[in-house]
Amino acid sequence: MRGFMFADSANIYIRSGKGGDGHVSFRRELFVAAGGPNGGDGGRGGDIVFVIDEGMNTLSEFRYTRKYCAEDGEEGGKNNCSGRDGADLIIKVPEGTVIKEAESGKVIADMSHENRREVILRGGRGGKGNRHYATPTMQVPKYAQPGQAARELNVTLELKVIADVGLVGFPNVGKSTLLARVTNAKPKIANYHFTTLNPNLGVVDLEGTDGFVIADIPGLIEGASEGVGLGHEFLKHIERTRVIVHLVDAAATEGRDPIADIRTINEELASYNPALLEKPQVIAANKLDVLYGEEETQALERIRAEFEPQGIRVFGISAVSGRGVKELLYFVSDMLKEIDRTPVVFEREYFADPAADLTLPYTVSRDEKEGIYVVEGPRIERMLGYTNIDSEKGFEFFQKFLKENGILDELAALGIQDGDTVRMYGLEFDYYK
């Protein structure tokens, strides 16, 4: 069964291109014994770039191709000819893909919403040819700069569905039937005990109000409470949703207890991430079309007595006939209006560190005229270029960078005191030890 399961995670290896080496050569002219240096620069290595592809909805292709390498930069040539830059490698992923560093599990990028394109690994810089190293005292430099090394990472891709509402429940409670009735989605409907394999997304259009996106989340199989189930593969998709709708078989047509089912799913949510239980929940008690009179009333009252005191509304519905469905959808729509609609985006936690290139220079000085300290140079500029210091994790990384590169020691050596100002490329900070 697992061989056919929806592919919502994959482990791959990525490597940017190495920078081309600078070239050592000299002009060769008739009647000139030793012409000047004319070695060209190496080309830049290609970047690894992730982009969202609207046509993709699984990570299945990453099961077959596990290694992704950008092109290396070409070596410089003679006659001041620069090497060709390596081609960037574009890796297409479905929207909602979170890229994590494989070993630590830290987030590198969340490919969703505004973030449609992200450079994950930059290619190595090309080396300078020997023409750059000629000086009055060294007119025939026989050395050039090697290209900067490629960067490599093992990453995990995780697809987390983007939907306003997550529809959860055990197999055969009618999730696919409900989704087909209320949205434009066309899920496969069959009596399978190993559950829906793909998270089917559909848009609910409601007259007189905003529509919303609902996802039939890959569910749980029999025996989930004993540890059998799709586990994290089911739970991943819940993280971006704003409202959770539990669909249960109120008629217990297969002998399942609807109350026990809801508790089991909530236990799974809590063990994966306790914050998921803070999301608003609604219960849709399905299959009322097979109950009659008193037994229908008793089935609904039993579920309401258990969950409505906890603030969870219970709606009796029939996904087959459509009874009660409209009331459920309008209630969910009203809930969404009260909930913050800011997209759930996973913040960057891992920084593939191009600023660790210790060949890049920087300077630390004191501007006596303004009475401030100034830190500048390519190494600082590059670090600031890819670090979001407005985020807590980014600012921690920024401070660690200053310490590990000896910049704080250099400021101390210049006599910096608590409260003094440090300027870096237009950004100013107060110094505190």
N, C-alpha and C positions, 0 to 999 in steps of 0.2 A: 504494500500500500504506500509506503513512504516514498517509493520511487516515483510516484505520480503526483507527489504533493506540490502545492504551490511554492515556487522558489522565491522566498523572501529574505534570504541571506546568502552571502557568498564570501569566500576568502580569496583574495588575489594579491599578486605581487606587482608593484609598479616601480618603474625606474625612469628618471629623466635622462636626457642625453648628456654625455660628457662634452665639455668644451674642447674644441680643436686646439692642438698645440701651436704655439707661435713658431715661425720658421727662421732658420739661420741661413742667410745667403748674402753674397756680395756682388756688386755690379761687376760685370766682366766687359770691359771695353778695350778696343784695340789701342795699343800704345799707353794704356793706363795699367800700371803694375798692380795696384791694389785699390779697386773701387770701394766706395762706401757701402755700409750695410743696407740691404734692401729686402730683408725677410718680412713677409706679411703676417698679419694677425690670424689666429685661429678663429673659426666660426663658433657661435654660441650653440650650446646643446639645446635640443628641443624640450619644451615643457610638457608635463602631464596635466591635461586639462579635462575636468569633468563638466558635462553639460546635460541639461534636462532634455529628454526626447519625449514629446507629448504622445507619441505613438507606442511607447513601451509601457507595460504594466506589470512586468515580472523581471526578476534578475536571473532568469533561467539560462541565458546565454553565457553567464559567467561561470556556469558549472563546467563548461567545456573548454573555455579559454581562461587560463589562470595567470598568465604572465603578460604584462603590458609594458613595453619599453619604447620610449621616444628615441628619435634619431640622434646620433652623436654629431657634434660640429666637425667640420672638415678642417684639416691642418692648413695653416697658412702656406703660401707659395712664395716663389722668388719674384723679383720685380715689384715688390710691395703689394702683391696680390693677396687679398684676404680670403680665408677659407669660407665656404658656404655654411650658413647657419643650418643646424639640424631641424628637421620638421617637427612641430609639436604633435603630440599624440592626443587626439580627442576621444574621450571615453564617454559614451552616451548611457545615461541611466534614467529610469522612470522618476517622475516627481515624487518626493517623499523619501528618497534614498538618503540615509545617514551614513557618512563615511567615518569609520573609526580606526584608530591605530590598533592593530590586531592584538598585540601583547597586553597593553594597558586597558583597552576598551574605551579610551578617551576619544571624544568627538573631534574630528578634524574639520568636517563641514557637513552642513545640513542642506541638501539640494531640494529646496522647496520654496514656494512663494516668490519673494523677490530675487532669491539667489539662483539664477538660471545657469550661471557659468562660473567656475572656480578653478583657478590654477592651484593644484595641490602640491606639485613638486616643480621647482624651477630648474631649467637646464643649467649646466655648468657654463661659466663665462669663458670665452675664448682667450687663449694666452697671447701676450704681445710678442710680435716678431722682434728680431734683434735690432731693427732700425730705431726702436724706441730707447735703446740703451747706449747709443753713441754719445760720448762726452768729449770735451777737448783733450782729456787725458786718456780716454779709452775710445779710440776711433774705429777699432775693428772688433766690436764685441762678438765673441763666438758662442754666445748663449742667448736663448729666448725663454719666454715664460711658458711653462706647460699649461694646458687647459685645465680649468677647474673640474674636479671629479663630478661624476653623476651622483644623484641622490636617489636612494631607494627606500622603499617601505613595504611592509606587509600590512594590508588593510582589510578590514571587514566591512562589507556593504550590507546594510539592513534597510529593508523597505518598510516604512511605517505609513500606512494608509492615511490620506488626508480626507477627513469627512467630519461633518458637524455632529452626526449621530452615529453611534455604534450599536448595531443590533446583535445581541448575544443570546445564546441559548443552546441547548443540547440538540443533537440530531433529531430530525423528523418532528420538530415542534412547529414547523411551518414558516421558517424565516425566508426561504426562497420564494414561497408562494406570496408572502406579504410584500416582499420587495418587488416582485413582478407586478403586483396589483397597484402599488402606490408610486412607482417610478418608471422611467424609461429603460431600466435595466432588463436584460433577458437572461436571468440565471438558469442553469440546468436544474430542473426539478425532478428529483427521483428519491426513492425510499432507501437511501444509503445510510448504513450505520456508521460509516467512517467519515461522515460530515462533508460539508462544502469545502472544496479544496482551494478555491480562489476567493479573495474578498471581493464580492460583487459590489460595485458602487453605482448608485443611481441618484438622480435629482428629483426631489419631491416638489411639484409645483402646486401651490395652494392658492385658490382664488381669494383676492383681497389682502394677501400678505406675502412676505418674502418666502421664497422657496428655501430648501436646504438640501445638503448632500447627506445621504444615509449609506452606510456600508454594512453589508452582511458579513460580519467578521468571521474568519475561519474558526469553527467552534471546538467543542470538546467531544471526545469520544467516550463510549461507555467505560465506566470505571475511573473517571477523572479524579474522584476523591481518593482513590487508592494510588494516585501518582501516575495513572495512565492518561495520556492526552497529548495534545499538540503543544502544551506548555507555553514556553516563551514565544513560539511561532504564532500562537493565538493572541497572546497578550500584547505583543509589540504594537499591534494595530490600534489598540485602545488608547494609546498615549496621546494621540492628537485629537481625539474626539472630545466634544463638550458635554454631551448627554449620552447616557447609556440606557438603552431600552432592552429590558429582559423580556424575551418572548418565551412563554411557558405553555405547556399542553394542559390547560385547565381540566380537560376531560380525562386526563391520565389514560389515554387510549392504549399506551404501551406499558401500562403499569408503573410509570414514573410518578414520583411525588413532586409537583411543581414547586412547593416550598423548599424541599431539600435541594432541588436543582438550583434555585436562586442562591441559596446559602453556599452551595459548592462553588458556583462561579465567583461569588464575592470573596470566598476564601482564596481562590486562585489569584484574583486581582490583588488582594492584600499581601499575599506572599511575594508577588512579583514587584509591586510598588504600592505601599500603603496610600500614597497620594491619590491613586486611582479611585479609592472609595470615597474621596471627597467630591467626585464628579456627581452631578444630579442624576438620579435614576428614576425610571418609570417602568411599570410592569404592564405588559400586554398579555392578558390571559386569553389564549387562543383556543380554537376548536369548540366554541360554544354551539356551533351548528350541530354537533352530535349529542348535545345535552338537551333535556326537556324539563320545563317547569321547575319543580322543587329542586331537582338535582343540580340544575344550572345555578340557581340562587345559592344553594349550599356551597358549591365549588367556589363561587366568587367570594362569598362572605368569609370562607376559611382563609383565602389568600389575603383579603383586605384586613382581616383581624390581625394577621401576622405582621403586615408591612406598612399599612397606613398610619399606625401610631408612630412609626419611624419617619414619617413625612414623605413616604414613597407612594404616589398615586397608583391605583390599579384600575385598568380599563378592561372590560370584557369585550372581546372582538371575535370575529370569524374572518380569517384571511381568505377563505374560500368564497363566502357570500359578500364580504365587504362590510358586514354589520359592525358598527362601533369604530371602524378604522378612521373615518373623518374626524371624529371627536378626539381620538388619540393624536392624530397628526397636528391638529390645531393647538392642542395643549403643549405638544413638544415645540411647536413654532413659537408660542408665547414664552416658553422657558428660555429658548435661545435668545430672545430679545433682551432678556434680563441678564444674560451672561456676557462677560467680556468677550468680544469677537476677535481680539488680537490673536493672530496666528500662533500656534504652539511651534516654536522654532528651537531646536537644540543648540545651545551656545557652544562655541568652540572651546575645547579644553586642551587640545594637543597642538603644539607648534613644531612643525618640521623646520629645523633651525638654520636657515641660510645665513643668519648673522653670526653663526659660529665660524665663519670663514675668517680666520685670524690674519689672512694676508691683506685684508682691507684696512686702510689706516683710519685713525681718528685723532683728534687733538682735544686736550682739556686745558682751558686757559681762564684767566681772570680779566674781565674788561674793567680796567681801573676807572674809566670815565663814567660808566654806568653803575659801577659797583656790583656787578653780577658775574657769575661764572658761566662760561660758554663751552658746551660739548658739541663737537661737530665732526664731520668726516663721513666717507662712504659707509663705514660699518654701522654708524648710528642711523644714517638715513635709511639704509636697507632694513634695519630692525624696526624702525618706526613705520616703515611702509607696509609691513604685513602684520603688525600687532595692534589689536584693538584695545588701547589702554583705557577706554571708557568702561570696559567690562572688568569685573573683579579678577577673573582668571588671567586676562591679558595684562592687567596692571601688576599682578604677582610675577608674571613672566618678565615684564619690563624691569622690575626691581632686581630680579635674579640675574638678568643680563648685565645690569650695571655693576653688580657685585662680582660676578664671575669673570668679567672682562677687565677687572682692576680699575674701573672708572671711579668708583667710590673711594678707593685708596688714593687715586691721583687728586681728587677733589680735597681729601683730607690733607694731603701733602701741601696743597696750595693754601691751606689755612681756612677752609670753609667752616662756618659756624651754623648752629641751629637757627633756622629762620632766614638764612641767606637764599637768594634766588639763583636757580640754574636754568639756563635757556638751551633748548635743543630744537633747532629748525622751527622757530616760531612758537614752540610750546614752552611755557614757563612753569617751573615747579618750585615749591618751598622745600628746602633741605632740612630734614630732621634725622638725627642719628638713631 
